[in-house]
Amino acid sequence: MSSDNERSADPGDGAPEQLALIRETVRKAKVPRAKPRTWRGAALAGELPVARVLVNKGVLHLDQYFDYAVPEELDAEAQPGVRVRVRFGAGGRNVRGGRREGGGLIDGFLVERRAESDYPGALAALAYVVSPEPVLGPELLALARAVADRYAGSLADVLQLAVPPRNGRAESRPSPEPLPPPPVPSAGSWQRYAQGPAFLRALAEGGAPRAVWTALPGPHWPEEIARAMAATLASGRGALVVVPDGRAAGRVDAALTELLGPGRHALLTADSGPEKRYREWLAVRRGSVRAVVGTRAAMFAPVADLGLVAVWDDGDASHSDDNAPFPHVREVLELRAAHGRCAFLLGGTNCTVEAAQLVESGWALPLRADREQLRIAAPLVRTVGDGELARDGAARAARLPSLAWQTVRDGLRSGPVLVQVPRRGYAPRLACERCREPARCRHCAGPLQAPDQRDLDCAWCGRAETAWHCVACGSNRLRARIVGARRTAEELGRAFPAVPVRTSGRDHILDSVPDVPALVVSTPGAEPVAEGGYAAALLLDGWAMVGRPDLRAGEEALRRWTAAASLVRGQPEGGTVVVVAEPTLRPVQALVRWDPVGHARRELAERAELGFPPVSRMAAVTGTPEALAAFLAAAELPPEAEVLGPVPVPVTGPGRPRRPGEAPPGESWERALLRVPPGSGAALAAALKAAQAARMSRGSGEQVRIRVDPPDIG
């Protein structure tokens, strides 16, 4: 025995007293109750002993509520809106003492407490309450159900998007006390719009105006959104604004903090982290904060007494969720405005076809500035077409035509110059220099690319290529079919050696650049904000954006061009934009005139003649040829439904990043488009949902994928 053990056993050290103290402490301590596997023989709650639960099973044939018995010990915590755990899938044969037992544990939401159940058989008991915090209120539940029905999805899938994952540490902390309503803000830069002050006045007086706002170019839109939110808060109501990305959310957050001070709004973005984001969400749910600024998931934020919903730049692809049932922010906020009878604001420097339809239908009113204000805010836009490029010796020998070269040189005298390139990387697409045959990988036939100046690899499988030669003519020399942002930055650096060159793209996005002479090469959507605005901007390779085989190619090109040109100083300050694209193209003409509304109206009229969205409602159904044919044969579509296709979808190459909705690598899928006239969208969604639920309940082989209102229909 060691000396330490000898000393610890010595009665003089107080060991018997310590043991007695431990025994007494154990007797007095409350024994923690283990979470039971079953509640066999347990007494039920005296009042409302039945809990209606939405189980977290995102399958359509289980898109319903299930009744469970409430044990007496869970009576106080099992309140509507809390998270619970229940046993699911036991079947009706495992019944003991009038209670169903067995099954696997699964998450769910307690929706309602009832006195009795509609189910005639035995009920299983709630396993336990995960947290007494009510996170699912009646308004959020009704909104989630409306979204699920509109997009032919399940309620559980929508709630996965609407309610963030639980964080115990954030949940244990109390939320701050709500602040009193702020004073009514002044109109500020809203005075530049004819109906701007009236719109703010209606919000401050508790009204519910609906507007499609075509914002003037420049840096004022975050402040204008903040003033609209402040006017709503002054009426004692809440406000919700959804923007495409964290950078835009940060700008609105800063403007709102400067206008009202801290503590009056919550910022809900993925960059915040799970704990902070859940803490902010709980502050909104508890009513401590009545204003929310966030990205896509914030469209479901449970703002109390909602008075305004707003979305900025609704044409951005980030507003369309990539998870089933693929809701779009604009449509969800329209539902919230209609059901909650609150104000609606759809804003952007561009105008989408859907926004033009809202105005044409009378659902919303236009909110625009006059041409005089536009001339002050917008830069001068000049074009370089194919004819000029053919006659321009500098364009044939270098990356920039002469007009762009001169614009860059003049702009660098007074500030930074923005260069927008449609592709990232060095040379995203390559071809044979002699015969122009596209360069492809020897292993998977994917397109070869040059991420930097030296390396050559496949864009699909990622394998390096060290000894490429053309299979058509045998040449081993390559040329760039599309020049990327890194190659452009390299060429501009050689052309202007005394000027710093900065790049902003998917791998590294700059938030802002100082107001000093510099070249900023950026891909679309990653343009940093320049302090004081850019002196000039170049929009290169316009054909790569306009020439895409997509119904929205022209609209998307104009949206990206106006977003970049809006960062340039106004024409009175010398701001100039040069777009390298054919000047006769409709999007280019709309940019030169700065008339995105006119472009959207014309697009809407043409789509109305052709029966394309948003005039019609459309759904894309994708799957293997056998599964797709069986689904279309079984679906009871509305009589007015028109089936377009099916047609093959591009095969995903091995190793290539798989986009949502694409076929697994190597599989051949087909897609059919289902189109119905206005007013039949709900019937189409219901028919698709019923057919998918019936197919899943029977276990009829492979399932098909349904997407209502697909953003890309080719």
C-alpha positions, 0 to 999 in steps of 0.5 A: 500500500502506498503512503498516499493510500495510508494517509487517506485511510487514516480516521484522523483525516475526516474520511468517515465524516466525508462519507457521511456527508456524501450519503446525506447529500445523495439522499436529499438530491432529487433523482433525475428522471430518465427519459422513458422509452415508453409510458406504459401505465403512466397517467394521462393529462387531465385536460386535453390529453391528446397532442396533434403532432407534425412529425419530421418526415418530409414525404408527401404521403405522410404530410398530415398530423398524427395524434399522440397521448400526453402523459401527466408528467409532460402536461405542463411542457407539452404546449402548442409550438414546442419541439417534441420527440415521438415514436413513429412506425410501430404499427397497430399490432404492438398495443399494451394496456390500450397504449401503442408502443415501439417504433423509432424516435423522431423529431416533431412539432406539437401543433395542437392539444385536443380533448379527444382524437379522431383516430379510433385506435390506440395512441402512442405517448409523447416520448418527451418534450425537447424544449419548452420554448414555443418556436412554431406559432399559428401564423408561421404554421399557416404560412408554411402550409400555404407555401407547401401547397403552392409548391407541391411539397410537404409541410415538414420540408417547409418547416425545415427551412422556416425554423432553424435548428435548436441551440440550447445555449442560445435558448437558455439566455433571455432576450432583451426587453423590446424598445418603444417605437422610434419617431417617424423618419424624414423622407431623406433620399426618397424625395427623389421619387415622385411617390416616395414621401407618400409611400413612407407616410402610408407606412407610418400611418399603419397603411399597407401599400404595395409597390414595385420600386425601381431604385435609382443607381447609386449608394442610397438604396440601403438607406432608403430601405432603412427609412421604409423599415423605420417608418413601419416601426414608428407605426408600432408594427414589424418589418422584414427585408430579405436581400440576396447575400450577406454583403447586401445584408451588411449594408442595410444593417449598417444603414439601419443601425445608423438611422435608429441605433443598435438593438432595434433589429435582428440580422439573420444570415448564415455568416452569423453562425448557428448560435448567434443566428438562433439567438437573434431568431428567438429574439424575433420570435419572443417579440423583443425585436420587430425588424429583421434584415436577412438573406433567403431563410429570413423570409419565414422570420416570425416577426410580430405584427408584421407591417412591411415585407420587402425583397431587394433584387428579386431576380438574383438566383440566391432568392430561390431555395435549393432545397425542396420544395424550392420556394422563392423569396418573392412568392413567399413574401407575396403570400405573407403580404396577402395573408397578413394584409401588410405592406409589400415592397419589391425593389432593385435597380433592375425590373424582373418580368414578375415585377412588371406583371405585379404592376400590370395586374394592379396588385402593386403600384410602380415607384419610380423617379422621373427622367431628370433624376435618372439623368443625374444618378445614372452614368453615361453608357457607351457600346462597342459592337462587332463592327467596331471590334472588326475595325479596331486594331487594338481590339484584335491585338489586345483584350480591350478595344480602343474605346474601353482603353481610353475609358480606363485611362481617363477613369484612373485619373480620378478613381477606381475602375471596375471591369466585369468579366462573365467567367472566373479563372484564367481560361475557363474554356479552351479550343484548338488554335488551328481548327477551333475544335473544343479541347476535351478530356481524354478520360471523360470528354469534359471541357478542359480549362486553365485555372491559372497560367500553367495548369491544364485540367478537366472541368468535370473530373478534375484530372490534370492534362499534360500532353494534350493534342487535338483529335481532329487536326493533331495540333498541340496549341490551344487558344482561349474560347472564353477569357476568365477574370484572372487572365483579364487581370493579368493582361490589364496589369501588363497594360497599366503597370503602375496601377494596382489590380484587384480581383473579386470572385467566388474564391475571394470576394471583396466587400469594398475598395478605397477611392484611389486609382485601381483596376478592380476585375470582378465576376458578376455579382461579386463587385465590391462597393467603391467609396465614392463610386467607380470612375468608370466600368467595363462590361466585357464579353457581353455575348457570353451573357446574352447568348446563353440558351435560356429564356431569361438570358436577356433579363439576367444580362441586363440585371447584372449590367445594371447592378455593376453600372449602379456602382459607377458615379453619375454622368454629371460626375464623369461616370462612364460605362462601356459595354462590349456587346452588339448595340442592337440587342434589346438588353444593350439598348435598355442599358443605354437608355437605362430603361429596365422597366420598358425591357421587362414590359416588352418581355412580359408581352412576348411571354404572354403571346407564347404562354411562358411564365410568369403569365402561365404557371409551369412545373418541371418534372424530371426522372428516368424515362420509365419513372417519368412516363409512369408518373405522367400516366398516373397524374390526374392533371387539370383538363387545361394542362399542357405537357411539353416534352419529355426531352432528355436532360444533359448527362452529368459527367463523372466528377462534375459538381452536381447541381440541385435537380440534376441527374446522378452522374452517368444516368440519362434522365428526361424532363417534361414541362407542365403548363397551365393558364392563370388561375389553374396553378393551385390545381396543377400543384395539388395534382402533382402532389397527389400523384407523387404521394400515391406513388411513394405510398405504393413504393413504385420504384424510382421517384421523380423530382417536381419543381413548381415555377422552375427558374431555368426552363431553357 
